[in-house]
Amino acid sequence: MNVDDVVAAKVEAARVRIQAAKRRREELAAARKRGLAARHANKLRRIAAQQATQPVTTDDGSTPPKENI
């Protein structure tokens, strides 16, 4: 094995490590994105449930009149 072979082996090993790190980052980013989407969906469900149980009020705290449908 000469110096060129050793250098080529090290370059290839570095390339493999870089690809593995890139793949890990992509997997973490995808998991983070799924987690954020799930948290946002839970928040929207929680807000919707809270609004369904609380009466609507105006700025002065009074309940607005019911609409005639």
N, C-alpha and C positions, 0 to 999 in steps of 0.2 A: 504494500500500500504506500503510495507516495503522498506528498503534501496535497496535491490537487484532489485526490480521492478523499482525504480527511476533510478538506474544506468543503467539498461537495456533500459529504455526509452531514457535516454540521449545518450547512445551508438547508438541506432537506429536513433535518430534525427541527430547525427553527421554523421552517414553513409549516410543518405539521403542528407545532405548538401554536403558531399564530392562527391557523385554521381552527384548532380546537378552542382557543380562546374566543374567536369570533363566533363560533357555534354556541358556546356557553352564553355569551352576551346576548345573542339573538333569542335563545331560549328564555333567559331571564327577562328580556324586554317583552316577549310574548306573554309570559306569566304575569308580569307587572301590568300589562295592558288588560288582560283578562280580570285581574284582581280589581283594577280601577273601575272597569265596566261593571263588575258585580257590586262593588261598593256604591257606585252611582245609582244602579238600579234599586238597591236596597234603600238608599236614601230617598229616592223618588217614591217608592212604595210607602215608606214610613211617613213622608210628608203628606201623601194622598190620604192615608188612613187617619192621620191627625186632623187634616182639614175636613174629613167626612164626619168626625165626631165633634168638632168645635163649631159653634154657630158663627156665621159671618157677621162681622161688626164693621162699623164705619170708623173714621178717624177719631170721632169724639167718643167712641165706645158704645154707641147705641146700635141696636139691631135695625138694619134697613127694612123698609116695608116689603111685604111679600108681593111678588109680581102676579098680576092677573093673567092667567094663561088661557 
